[in-house]
């Protein structure tokens, strides 16, 4: 007897198919979404190749060109963009650039305005690199934007492919615990990032092989990784260095707790008074008030986040009812 087959498509770009036999002898084929891969460099247009490759070089070795002893300018903290955007922004779930070209320009709640790619790049320079904005019409910005656009070559406008950005780690039933996170850090992070969180400089001291996670040379408190969900998702799929989303080493609890520990340490401050002009648009784990949901800064920083999520959903329903009334 030949079993009937049903195909359940969960992506319009099927790549991997798993089969499972169910009780009625039919076979259900589950189509997995394909995970984004960076386009091959051989596809770079000849007229732009030099500029694109310079953009990649700036992402990999930002500090050499734009760090404290930069050969082009001195305008950042010594970290490289690649310290946060792994494999020059080309690693799946490694905070990659796959969906940047396809989704920008777009409205962002943090600024309360529509942003283009140069604005997004400069956000990283001013926050993650704790530095100054690049001139929008300068060669370096043009090169970085060209490289980011190249990485999005095969992504349709408006799409966000599987594997883009950072992994979303499920909320815990408790608050993230810095003390537990300290143990995780000591066991799994200290060999690269050092006990004092200062990281490890490269041989010629022009940048970091392993970046500082706190202290005066690290990202400031306006950076995306200062939100626990972003840090937890980043380390879950990428740390300790060498792991990937398919073979993570940290549990969800370890990822949240080490995020709490790292982001409880001292770091540079940024003036964020103009961020999140609509306070209802703040992420659940944005650690600076005011808020519209009644929870404290400490609860928004460490959690537990499930009660905050539930309260916000309740407030949305109430607002919707009022609008319909």
C-alpha positions in Angstrom: 0.0 0.0 0.0 1.3 3.5 -0.9 1.0 6.0 1.8 -0.7 9.3 1.0 1.5 12.4 1.2 0.7 15.9 2.4 3.1 18.8 2.2 2.9 21.5 4.7 4.7 24.6 3.4 6.0 26.9 6.0 8.1 29.0 3.6 7.9 30.1 0.0 11.6 29.2 -0.4 11.7 25.5 0.7 15.1 24.0 1.2 15.0 21.2 3.8 12.2 18.7 4.1 11.6 16.4 7.1 9.2 13.4 6.9 7.1 12.0 9.7 4.6 9.1 9.4 1.3 9.7 11.2 -1.2 7.1 12.4 -3.3 7.0 9.2 -0.2 5.9 7.2 0.1 9.2 5.5 3.4 11.0 5.4 3.5 14.6 6.4 6.4 16.5 4.8 7.3 19.6 6.8 9.1 22.2 4.6 11.6 24.2 6.7 12.3 27.8 5.8 15.7 28.2 4.2 18.2 30.0 6.3 19.7 33.1 4.6 23.2 32.9 3.2 25.3 35.8 2.1 25.7 36.1 -1.7 29.0 35.0 -3.2 31.5 37.8 -3.8 31.8 36.7 -7.4 28.4 38.3 -7.9 29.6 41.8 -7.0 29.2 44.2 -9.9 32.5 45.1 -11.4 31.8 48.8 -11.3 31.2 48.7 -7.5 33.4 45.8 -6.4 36.2 48.0 -5.0 33.8 50.1 -3.0 31.9 47.1 -1.7 35.1 45.3 -0.6 36.2 48.5 1.2 32.9 48.5 3.0 33.5 44.9 4.1 37.0 45.8 5.2 35.6 48.7 7.3 33.1 46.3 9.0 35.9 43.8 9.8 38.6 46.2 10.8 36.7 49.4 11.8 39.2 50.4 14.5 42.2 50.2 12.1 40.6 52.9 10.0 38.3 54.8 12.4 39.4 53.8 15.9 41.5 55.8 18.5 44.5 55.4 16.2 42.6 55.2 12.9 44.3 55.7 9.6 41.4 57.6 8.2 39.9 59.3 11.3 39.8 58.9 15.1 36.2 58.6 16.0 35.3 55.3 17.8 36.1 53.2 20.8 38.5 50.6 19.3 35.8 48.0 18.7 35.1 46.7 15.2 31.6 46.5 13.7 32.4 42.8 13.3 32.6 42.4 17.0 28.8 42.6 17.1 27.9 41.7 13.5 29.8 38.4 13.1 31.5 37.4 9.9 31.3 40.9 8.7 27.6 40.9 9.1 27.1 37.6 7.1 26.5 35.0 9.8 23.0 33.6 10.2 21.6 34.7 13.6 24.8 36.6 14.1 23.3 40.0 14.0 23.7 40.0 10.2 22.7 42.7 7.6 20.6 40.4 5.5 17.3 42.4 5.9 18.7 45.9 6.1 18.5 46.8 2.4 15.1 45.1 2.1 13.5 46.9 5.1 15.1 50.4 5.0 14.1 53.2 4.9 11.6 52.5 7.7 10.0 54.2 10.7 11.7 53.4 14.0 10.1 54.0 17.3 13.4 54.8 19.0 13.8 58.0 17.0 10.2 58.4 16.2 11.1 59.1 12.6 11.8 57.3 9.3 15.4 56.3 9.0 17.6 55.4 6.1 20.6 53.1 6.1 23.2 55.8 6.8 21.2 56.9 9.9 21.1 53.3 11.1 24.9 52.9 10.5 25.6 56.1 12.5 23.4 54.9 15.3 25.9 52.0 15.6 28.9 54.4 15.5 27.4 56.6 18.2 26.1 53.8 20.4 27.8 50.4 20.0 31.1 52.1 19.0 30.5 55.0 21.5 31.9 57.4 18.9 30.9 60.0 16.4 28.8 59.9 13.3 30.4 59.3 9.9 29.9 62.0 7.3 26.9 60.7 5.2 28.5 61.8 1.9 32.0 60.4 2.7 33.7 57.5 1.1 33.5 55.3 4.2 29.8 55.7 4.6 29.2 55.1 0.9 31.4 51.9 1.1 29.6 50.5 4.2 26.2 51.2 2.6 27.3 49.5 -0.7 28.4 46.4 1.2 25.2 46.2 3.2 23.2 46.6 0.0 25.2 43.8 -1.6 24.5 41.4 1.3 20.8 42.0 0.7 21.1 41.3 -3.1 18.8 38.2 -3.0 16.3 39.5 -0.5 13.1 40.9 -1.9 12.0 44.4 -0.8 10.0 44.1 2.5 11.2 40.6 3.3 13.1 39.5 6.4 14.7 36.2 5.7 15.0 33.3 8.1 18.3 33.7 10.0 18.3 37.5 9.9 19.3 39.6 12.9 19.4 38.1 16.4 17.7 35.0 17.9 14.7 35.6 20.0 15.1 33.8 23.3 11.9 32.8 25.2 11.1 34.9 28.3 11.9 33.2 31.7 9.4 32.8 34.4 11.7 34.8 36.7 13.9 37.8 36.5 17.3 37.5 34.9 19.9 37.1 37.7 23.2 38.9 37.5 24.8 36.7 40.2 24.0 33.5 38.3 25.2 35.3 35.2 28.5 36.0 36.9 29.1 32.2 37.2 28.3 31.7 33.6 30.7 34.5 32.6 33.5 33.0 34.8 33.0 29.6 33.3 32.4 30.4 29.6 33.4 33.9 28.8 36.4 35.0 30.9 39.0 33.3 28.8 38.3 35.7 25.9 36.8 38.8 27.5 38.9 38.8 30.6 37.8 38.9 34.3 37.5 42.7 34.1 35.4 42.6 30.9 38.1 44.6 29.1 38.5 42.1 26.2 41.7 41.2 24.4 43.5 43.6 22.0 45.0 42.3 18.8 48.7 42.0 18.3 49.3 45.6 17.0 46.9 47.2 19.4 44.8 48.7 16.6 41.6 46.9 17.7 40.2 44.0 19.6 40.4 40.3 18.9 37.8 39.8 21.6 35.9 43.0 22.4 35.4 44.6 25.8 32.0 43.9 27.3 32.0 46.7 29.8 34.2 49.6 30.8 35.2 52.8 29.0 36.0 51.1 25.7 32.8 49.1 25.4 29.3 49.9 24.0 27.4 52.6 25.8 24.0 52.3 27.5 22.2 53.5 24.4 23.3 50.5 22.3 21.0 47.8 21.3 23.0 45.1 23.1 22.3 47.0 26.4 18.8 45.5 26.2 18.9 42.0 27.8 16.8 40.4 25.0 19.3 41.5 22.4 22.3 40.4 24.3 20.8 37.1 25.4 19.7 36.3 21.8 23.2 37.2 20.5 25.1 35.0 22.9 22.6 32.1 22.7 23.4 31.5 19.0 27.0 32.6 18.8 28.9 32.3 22.1 31.3 31.0 23.3 32.9 31.9 20.0 32.6 29.1 17.4 29.1 27.9 18.2 26.1 28.6 16.0 22.3 28.6 16.1 22.2 24.8 15.3 24.5 23.8 18.1 24.1 26.4 20.9 26.1 25.8 24.1 24.2 28.1 26.5 20.8 27.3 27.9 18.1 30.0 27.7 18.6 30.7 31.4 22.3 31.0 31.0 21.9 33.4 28.1 19.5 35.7 30.1 21.6 35.6 33.2 24.9 36.4 31.6 23.2 39.2 29.8 22.0 40.5 33.1 25.5 40.2 34.6 27.3 42.0 31.7 24.8 44.7 31.4 24.9 45.4 35.2 28.5 46.5 34.8 29.7 50.1 34.4 29.9 51.4 30.8 29.8 54.8 29.0 26.6 56.8 29.1 24.7 58.3 26.2 22.2 61.1 26.2 19.0 59.3 25.3 16.5 61.9 26.3 15.2 62.1 22.7 14.8 58.3 22.3 11.4 56.7 22.3 9.3 59.9 22.0 6.2 57.6 22.1 6.8 55.8 25.4 4.2 53.2 24.5 6.6 52.1 21.8 9.5 51.3 24.1 10.5 47.6 24.1 9.6 45.5 27.1 13.2 45.4 28.2 14.2 49.0 27.6 15.7 49.8 31.0 15.0 53.6 31.2 11.6 55.1 32.0 9.2 56.7 31.9 6.8 53.9 31.0 3.0 53.6 30.3 2.6 50.2 31.9 3.2 50.8 35.6 6.4 48.6 35.9 9.7 49.9 37.3 13.0 50.4 35.5 14.5 47.4 37.4 11.6 45.2 36.2 12.0 46.5 32.6 15.7 45.8 32.7 15.8 42.3 34.4 12.2 41.1 34.2 10.3 38.9 34.7 9.0 40.1 31.3 5.9 37.9 31.0 3.8 40.1 33.4 4.9 43.2 31.5 3.9 41.6 28.2 0.5 40.6 29.6 -0.1 44.1 30.9 0.8 45.7 27.6 -1.6 43.3 25.7 -4.3 44.3 28.2 -3.6 48.0 27.6 -3.8 47.5 23.8 -7.2 45.8 24.1 -8.5 48.6 26.3 -7.3 51.2 23.8 -8.8 49.3 20.9 -12.2 49.2 22.7 -12.1 52.9 23.3 -11.4 53.6 19.7 -14.3 51.5 18.6 -16.7 53.0 21.1 
